[in-house]
């Protein structure tokens, strides 16, 4: 069920990859609302979808009975994205470096790197219910800055 | 839009013209299935033309890496052609530019695959 406020968006889905269509649709709505340019929109969509896929697959172990929630809001000079799942979480600094020579040919493990390379802030915490909350912030360069249309 | 794979052949090189998105799920499965069938038929030299692909997620990158290692393990080669700037940026961030040989000219790529 999605609900949209004036400058914020929220979506809760069951942990199935088929639900990613709704995630992409919500991101498109947010991008339009915040008038992001195509470059910013591209990296925003990629980062948010990576975080939601992580929540579904790694956090909730693709258990459709478990939910993942996405919130997108803007303060005007930054966009904040919060992704919550029902998993036990992980430690950002303990993730294997996918750019390490030993890991370059591994098929997975690049999602967080992509997120961190685009977002200005990325942090993890626990939810009240014991799940995992990933918070990401992308700063915007002023009202008429380069990130807007 | 998921991925569309159009194969064509120049001598013993299979050029796969890709368009759309290479993402978790159908996008990666389509590419994997096509390459596996070509490998099973005896093809060993692959050039992926990514000119019309401007969105690849981490699963899509993983699929490219898996294709690269699978083909190499069969004694073959896989090279990339015509990266869009966003895909180029993604390969730079992930250091996969150190893994793949990348070309902007089909003719130049083919020369290296003889």
Interface residues (C-beta under 8 A of the other chain):
Chain A: X17 X20 X42 X45 X46 X49 X50 X53 X98 X99 X104 X105 X106 X107 X108 X109 X110 X111 X113 X114 X117
Chain B: X23 X24 X25 X54 X55 X57 X58 X59 X61 X62 X63 X65 X66 X68 X69 X86 X90 X93 X94 X95 X96 X98 X99
